């Protein structure tokens, strides 16, 4: 104790703590005033003496606006500095404290529109041959080019071998130097020359050196067959390549969807929104938008349905799903009682696991073929309390669209409650206002001069002895006129007498 008084005499009393010596219990100390809020006490034990140091926390930086944050990010990117990775709500701490990303859901539809589904254990593969044209069109480019080359090469080789077989059977190869011998095809002296004659016949080139003669009826029939079959092969393969080249799948590459979907209030209603745009000047005719919720569920009977598809309304009832896609549009889904997100709050969104598939269909204006573009949003790609940045401005004589802000969003004030909770709160508020106004109106009617004037007896309206039954009748929220019972009795042809006189 002497050490404490001699060495640490300069410490304030507010920072002194009770000290207990060895073998003794805790020493009662005077109650010291509590340290101010925000002060951290760090205790350090030096032998039997305990001291405390106060450390003030660093001041919190002032909140920055969205424009300042965006400018800072652009400046940082221009300087070439790497962005700092901040652990968010979707990350978990690993074994050594490092941030570990949360396992992402396997996508049903990729961002580029490709469906992540593979068919296996198919036993009825012969069905592909029944629709050989569609099968060839659906092949990738390497397989399509291989089939295209092999189709011509096989037919040329096949008919070349037949021409060589005819020349060999007739003995034309044994009379090559005999000028009196008339062969089936002039100047065919081997398989190579027969193969070249097959190519000239099928492609109708006709160099004029190898010519069929009129002394070979079998060759004439074969020539007709090769010409007909060659035309069929040309029509089939050229048609496949033309359809494959003109497929509208590449047209879908210029139909873009926003990187994230947002949830915020629009006209005092919670809405799920995403943005879609067309990069080409040629338009999509009759564009139509659809959306599906992909989420596994279990029925009341215990049946598990993997990847169940639920329709998300984007304006089918009102016709808002039919788009005039000249400029980028924000597609909105109102979260109402029929929406699958009716009971989803911000906390539920962070824990939920689902996928939203959006589909844009329309007809290409240049070719008249139907085009379909697809994309998807996982649960962690849906931003709660955000709104898309505007990207259209008015220039000299036209509207200028800045696609640099196509994916940009900014935060807005949005309640973290679900649409159902917001609807109940609005209903309670409306009911409270309704009953409060009704009660005030009732008070004014009860205390007003009209009610007192009707309650007084009017002379000449009662019976002869002044004891006619006169009484006001009241209803909830309104008053009715005072009716004279005796007057009604006289009108009905009856005589009303006093109850006391009848008893006498």
C-alpha positions in Angstrom: 0.0 0.0 0.0 2.9 2.3 0.7 4.2 1.7 -2.8 0.9 2.8 -4.3 0.8 6.0 -2.3 4.5 6.9 -3.1 4.8 6.0 -6.7 1.3 6.6 -8.2 0.3 9.6 -6.2 -0.4 11.6 -9.4 -3.1 9.3 -10.5 -6.6 10.7 -10.2 -9.0 9.1 -7.8 -11.4 8.2 -10.5 -8.9 5.7 -12.0 -7.9 4.0 -8.7 -9.0 0.4 -8.3 -9.3 -1.7 -5.2 -6.1 -3.7 -4.5 -6.0 -7.0 -2.6 -2.8 -8.2 -1.0 -1.7 -11.9 -0.8 -3.6 -13.8 1.8 -6.2 -11.1 2.4 -9.6 -10.7 1.0 -10.7 -7.9 -1.3 -10.3 -4.5 0.3 -13.4 -2.3 0.3 -12.8 0.9 -1.6 -14.9 4.0 -2.0 -17.2 4.0 -4.9 -15.5 5.8 -7.7 -17.5 7.7 -10.3 -18.1 5.7 -13.5 -15.8 6.6 -16.4 -17.3 8.6 -19.2 -19.1 6.8 -22.0 -16.7 5.8 -24.8 -13.6 5.4 -22.6 -11.9 2.1 -22.6 -10.1 0.9 -19.4 -7.1 -1.2 -19.9 -5.8 -2.9 -16.7 -2.2 -3.9 -16.2 -1.0 -5.8 -13.2 2.4 -4.8 -11.8 3.1 -7.1 -8.9 0.4 -6.2 -6.4 -0.5 -2.9 -7.9 -3.1 -2.5 -10.7 -3.2 0.6 -12.8 -5.5 1.7 -15.6 -5.0 3.8 -18.7 -7.7 5.5 -20.6 -7.6 5.3 -24.4 -10.0 7.3 -26.4 -11.5 5.5 -29.4 -10.7 6.9 -32.9 -13.3 9.3 -34.2 -15.6 7.8 -36.7 -15.3 9.2 -40.2 -18.2 11.3 -41.4 -20.7 9.6 -43.7 -20.0 10.2 -47.4 -22.5 10.5 -50.1 -22.9 8.1 -53.1 -21.3 10.7 -55.4 -18.2 11.1 -53.3 -17.8 7.3 -52.9 -18.1 6.9 -56.7 -15.5 9.6 -57.3 -13.1 8.1 -54.8 -13.4 4.7 -56.4 -12.8 6.1 -59.9 -9.7 8.0 -58.6 -8.4 4.9 -57.0 -8.9 2.9 -60.1 -7.2 5.6 -62.2 -4.2 5.5 -59.8 -3.9 1.7 -60.2 -4.3 1.0 -56.5 -6.0 -2.3 -55.6 -9.2 -2.1 -53.8 -9.4 -3.3 -50.3 -11.5 -6.3 -49.7 -13.9 -5.7 -46.8 -15.5 -8.6 -45.1 -19.2 -8.4 -45.6 -22.3 -10.1 -44.4 -21.9 -12.9 -46.9 -18.4 -14.0 -45.7 -17.4 -16.2 -42.9 -14.2 -16.4 -40.8 -12.0 -19.3 -41.6 -9.8 -21.3 -39.3 -7.1 -18.7 -38.9 -9.4 -15.7 -39.0 -9.1 -15.1 -42.7 -12.3 -14.2 -44.6 -13.9 -17.2 -46.3 -16.6 -16.6 -48.9 -19.9 -18.2 -48.4 -20.6 -21.2 -50.7 -22.5 -19.9 -53.7 -25.6 -21.6 -55.0 -25.2 -23.7 -58.2 -26.8 -21.6 -60.9 -29.7 -23.1 -62.9 -29.2 -20.5 -65.6 -25.9 -18.7 -66.1 -25.5 -15.0 -66.5 -25.0 -15.4 -70.3 -28.3 -17.3 -70.6 -26.8 -20.8 -70.9 -28.9 -23.4 -69.0 -26.6 -25.3 -66.6 -28.3 -28.7 -67.2 -26.8 -31.9 -68.7 -28.9 -34.9 -69.8 -27.5 -38.3 -68.9 -28.5 -41.9 -69.2 -30.5 -41.4 -72.3 -31.4 -44.7 -74.0 -33.6 -43.4 -76.8 -30.8 -41.7 -78.8 -32.4 -42.8 -82.1 -34.8 -39.9 -81.7 -32.1 -37.5 -82.6 -31.8 -39.1 -86.1 -35.5 -38.7 -86.7 -35.0 -34.9 -86.7 -31.5 -34.9 -88.3 -31.9 -31.3 -89.6 -32.4 -29.8 -86.1 -29.7 -32.1 -84.7 -27.2 -30.8 -87.2 -28.2 -27.2 -86.5 -27.8 -27.6 -82.8 -24.3 -29.0 -83.1 -21.4 -26.7 -82.2 -19.4 -25.1 -85.0 -16.5 -27.6 -84.9 -18.9 -30.5 -85.3 -21.0 -28.7 -87.9 -17.9 -27.9 -90.1 -16.7 -31.5 -89.7 -20.1 -32.9 -90.9 -20.2 -30.3 -93.7 -16.8 -31.4 -95.0 -17.4 -35.1 -94.5 -20.8 -35.0 -96.3 -19.1 -33.8 -99.6 -16.0 -35.9 -99.2 -17.9 -39.2 -98.6 -20.2 -38.7 -101.6 -17.3 -37.8 -103.9 -15.3 -40.8 -102.7 -18.4 -43.1 -102.9 -19.2 -42.2 -106.5 -15.5 -42.1 -107.5 -15.2 -45.7 -106.3 -18.2 -46.7 -108.4 -16.8 -45.0 -111.5 -13.5 -46.8 -111.0 -15.4 -50.1 -110.5 -17.3 -49.6 -113.8 -14.1 -48.9 -115.7 -12.4 -51.9 -114.1 -15.3 -54.3 -114.8 -15.7 -53.2 -118.4 -11.9 -53.5 -119.1 -11.3 -49.9 -119.8 -8.1 -50.0 -117.7 -6.7 -52.8 -119.9 -7.3 -50.8 -123.2 -5.8 -47.5 -122.3 -3.5 -47.4 -125.4 -6.1 -49.0 -127.7 -7.6 -46.2 -129.8 -10.3 -48.4 -131.2 -11.7 -49.1 -127.8 -14.6 -46.9 -126.6 -14.4 -46.6 -122.7 -17.3 -45.6 -120.5 -15.5 -42.4 -119.5 -12.7 -41.0 -121.5 -9.3 -40.4 -119.9 -10.1 -42.4 -116.7 -6.9 -44.4 -116.1 -7.1 -45.0 -112.4 -8.8 -44.3 -109.1 -7.6 -40.7 -108.9 -8.9 -39.8 -112.3 -12.3 -41.5 -111.4 -12.4 -39.5 -108.1 -11.8 -36.2 -110.0 -14.5 -37.1 -112.5 -16.9 -37.7 -109.6 -16.1 -34.2 -108.2 -16.6 -32.6 -111.6 -19.9 -34.3 -112.0 -21.3 -33.5 -108.6 -20.1 -29.9 -108.6 -21.0 -29.4 -112.3 -17.5 -28.0 -113.0 -16.9 -29.8 -116.3 -13.3 -29.2 -117.3 -14.0 -31.1 -120.6 -11.0 -33.6 -120.4 -12.9 -36.5 -118.8 -16.3 -37.1 -120.6 -18.8 -39.9 -120.4 -19.6 -41.7 -123.7 -22.8 -43.0 -125.2 -21.6 -46.6 -125.2 -22.1 -47.0 -121.4 -25.8 -47.2 -120.3 -24.7 -48.0 -116.7 -22.6 -44.8 -116.6 -25.5 -42.8 -117.8 -27.8 -44.1 -115.0 -25.0 -43.4 -112.4 -24.6 -39.9 -113.8 -28.2 -39.1 -113.2 -28.2 -40.6 -109.7 -25.1 -38.6 -108.7 -26.5 -35.3 -110.1 -29.7 -35.8 -108.2 -28.1 -36.9 -104.9 -25.5 -34.1 -105.2 -28.2 -31.5 -105.5 -29.9 -32.9 -102.4 -26.6 -32.9 -100.4 -26.0 -29.3 -101.5 -29.4 -28.1 -100.5 -29.3 -29.9 -97.1 -25.8 -28.8 -96.0 -26.1 -25.3 -97.3 -29.5 -25.0 -95.6 -28.0 -26.2 -92.3 -25.1 -23.7 -92.5 -27.4 -20.9 -93.5 -29.8 -21.5 -90.6 -26.9 -21.9 -88.2 -25.3 -18.7 -89.3 -28.6 -16.7 -89.2 -29.6 -18.1 -85.7 -30.8 -15.3 -83.4 -28.7 -16.6 -80.5 -26.0 -14.0 -81.3 -28.6 -11.3 -81.4 -29.2 -12.0 -77.7 -25.6 -11.1 -77.0 -26.6 -7.4 -77.4 -29.5 -7.7 -75.0 -28.1 -6.9 -71.6 -29.4 -7.3 -68.1 -28.3 -5.4 -65.0 -25.7 -7.1 -62.8 -27.9 -6.9 -59.7 -31.6 -6.7 -58.9 -32.8 -4.3 -56.3 -35.7 -4.1 -53.8 -37.0 -0.7 -52.8 -40.2 1.3 -52.5 -42.0 2.6 -55.6 -45.3 4.5 -55.1 -45.3 3.4 -51.4 -45.1 -0.3 -52.4 -42.2 -2.7 -52.1 -41.0 -3.7 -55.5 -38.4 -6.1 -57.0 -36.7 -4.4 -59.9 -34.0 -5.1 -62.6 -32.9 -3.3 -65.7 -32.8 -4.5 -69.3 -31.4 -2.8 -72.4 -30.7 -3.3 -76.1 -27.3 -2.2 -77.5 -28.4 -2.2 -81.1 -30.2 0.4 -83.0 -32.5 -2.2 -84.7 -35.3 -3.0 -82.3 -36.8 -6.1 -80.9 -40.4 -6.3 -82.2 -43.0 -7.5 -79.8 -40.6 -7.8 -76.8 -42.1 -9.7 -73.9 -40.7 -10.2 -70.4 -41.2 -13.1 -68.1 -39.6 -14.1 -64.7 -39.4 -17.3 -62.8 -38.4 -18.1 -59.2 -36.3 -21.2 -58.9 -36.4 -22.6 -55.4 -36.7 -26.1 -53.9 -39.7 -26.7 -51.6 -41.4 -29.4 -49.7 -45.2 -29.9 -50.0 -47.5 -30.4 -47.1 -47.6 -34.2 -47.9 -43.8 -34.4 -47.4 -42.9 -34.5 -51.1 -39.7 -32.7 -52.0 -39.7 -30.8 -55.3 -36.2 -29.7 -56.4 -35.9 -26.5 -58.4 -39.6 -25.7 -58.3 -40.6 -23.0 -60.7 -42.9 -20.2 -59.5 -44.1 -17.5 -61.8 -43.2 -13.9 -60.9 -45.6 -11.3 -62.3 -44.0 -8.4 -64.1 -47.2 -6.9 -65.4 -49.0 -9.7 -67.2 -52.4 -8.5 -65.9 -51.8 -4.9 -66.8 -49.8 -5.4 -70.1 -46.6 -3.9 -68.6 -44.7 -7.1 -69.6 -44.9 -6.1 -73.3 -42.0 -3.7 -73.8 -41.1 -1.0 -76.3 -37.4 -1.6 -75.9 -35.9 1.5 -77.5 -34.1 2.7 -74.4 -33.1 0.8 -71.2 -36.1 0.0 -69.0 -36.5 -0.9 -65.3 -38.8 -4.0 -65.0 -40.7 -3.9 -61.7 -42.4 -6.7 -59.8 -44.8 -5.5 -57.1 -44.5 -7.6 -54.0 -48.1 -8.1 -53.1 -50.1 -10.9 -51.4 -49.8 -13.1 -54.6 -46.0 -12.6 -54.8 -43.6 -15.4 -53.5 -41.7 -12.6 -51.7 -44.7 -11.4 -49.7 -43.2 -12.5 -46.3 -39.5 -11.9 -47.2 -37.7 -9.2 -45.1 -34.1 -8.0 -45.4 -32.9 -10.5 -42.7 -34.7 -13.3 -44.5 -33.1 -12.3 -47.9 -29.6 -12.5 -46.4 -30.3 -16.1 -45.3 -32.5 -17.3 -48.1 -31.3 -19.4 -51.1 -33.1 -19.0 -54.4 -32.6 -17.9 -58.0 -34.6 -15.5 -60.2 -34.6 -16.3 -63.9 -35.6 -13.5 -66.3 -36.5 -14.2 -69.9 -36.8 -11.6 -72.7 -38.4 -12.8 -75.9 -39.1 -11.0 -79.2 -38.7 -11.0 -82.9 -35.6 -9.6 -84.6 -36.5 -6.7 -86.8 -33.9 -7.5 -89.5 -34.5 -11.2 -90.0 -38.0 -11.8 -88.5 -36.8 -14.7 -86.4 -37.7 -15.1 -82.7 -34.9 -14.3 -80.2 -34.7 -15.1 -76.5 -32.3 -13.7 -74.0 -31.9 -15.1 -70.5 -30.2 -14.2 -67.2 -30.5 -14.9 -63.5 -30.0 -13.4 -60.1 -29.0 -15.3 -57.0 -30.1 -14.2 -53.5 -26.8 -12.4 -52.8 -27.2 -10.5 -56.1 -30.5 -8.9 -54.9 -29.7 -5.6 -53.1 -32.2 -4.5 -50.5 -32.8 -0.7 -50.2 -31.1 0.2 -53.6 -32.3 2.0 -56.7 -30.9 2.2 -60.2 -29.0 5.3 -61.2 -30.5 7.4 -64.0 -28.7 7.1 -67.3 -30.7 9.2 -69.8 -30.2 12.9 -70.5 -31.6 15.3 -73.0 -29.1 16.5 -75.6 -29.5 18.7 -78.7 -32.3 17.1 -80.6 -32.1 13.6 -79.1 -31.9 11.6 -75.9 -28.5 10.6 -74.8 -28.1 7.3 -73.0 -25.0 6.7 -70.9 -24.5 2.9 -70.7 -21.7 3.5 -68.2 -24.3 3.8 -65.5 -26.3 0.8 -66.6 -25.3 -1.4 -63.6 -24.9 1.5 -61.0 -27.2 1.5 -58.0 -27.4 3.8 -55.0 -28.9 3.3 -51.5 -32.3 4.8 -50.5 -34.2 4.7 -47.3 -36.1 1.5 -47.2 -37.7 -0.4 -44.3 -36.1 -3.8 -43.5 -39.6 -5.2 -42.9 -41.4 -7.5 -45.3 -44.2 -6.3 -47.6 -46.7 -8.2 -45.4 -45.5 -6.3 -42.3 -45.6 -3.0 -44.1 -49.1 -3.7 -45.3 -50.3 -4.6 -41.8 -48.8 -1.4 -40.4 -50.4 0.7 -43.1 -53.8 -1.0 -42.4 -53.5 -0.3 -38.6 -52.6 3.3 -39.3 -55.6 3.7 -41.6 -57.9 2.0 -39.2 -56.7 4.3 -36.4 -57.2 7.4 -38.4 -60.7 6.2 -39.5 -61.9 5.5 -36.0 -60.3 8.7 -34.6 -62.1 10.8 -37.2 -65.4 9.0 -36.7 -65.2 9.5 -32.9 -64.6 13.2 -33.3 -67.5 13.6 -35.7 -69.8 11.7 -33.2 -68.7 14.0 -30.4 -69.5 17.0 -32.4 -73.0 15.6 -33.2 -73.7 14.8 -29.6 -72.6 18.1 -28.3 -73.9 20.3 -31.2 -76.9 22.6 -31.1 -78.9 20.4 -33.5 -79.1 17.5 -31.1 -80.3 19.7 -28.2 -82.9 21.4 -30.3 -84.4 18.0 -31.3 -84.4 16.8 -27.7 -86.7 19.7 -26.5 -90.4 19.2 -26.5 -92.2 21.1 -29.1 -95.6 22.5 -28.0 -98.7 21.4 -29.9 -97.2 18.0 -30.9 -98.3 16.1 -27.8 -101.7 14.7 -26.5 -104.5 16.8 -25.0 -103.2 16.4 -21.5 -99.5 17.1 -22.5 -98.3 13.6 -21.6 -98.0 12.2 -25.1 -95.1 9.8 -25.6 -92.4 12.0 -27.2 -88.8 10.7 -27.2 -85.8 11.0 -29.5 -84.4 8.0 -31.3 -80.6 7.8 -31.8 -78.4 5.8 -34.1 -74.7 5.3 -34.2 -73.0 8.3 -35.7 -76.3 10.0 -36.6 -79.6 11.3 -35.1 -83.1 10.7 -36.4 -86.1 13.0 -36.2 -88.3 13.0 -33.2 -91.5 11.3 -33.8 -94.7 11.8 -31.8 -96.2 8.5 -31.0 -99.6 10.0 -30.3 -99.5 11.7 -33.7 -98.8 8.4 -35.4 -101.7 6.8 -33.4 -104.2 9.5 -34.5 -103.0 9.1 -38.1 -103.6 5.4 -37.9 -107.2 5.9 -36.7 -106.5 4.9 -33.0 -106.9 6.9 -29.8 -104.0 7.1 -27.5 -104.8 7.5 -23.8 -102.7 7.9 -20.8 -101.7 4.7 -18.9 -102.8 6.1 -15.6 -106.2 6.9 -16.8 -106.7 3.5 -18.3 -105.7 1.9 -15.0 -108.3 4.1 -13.1 
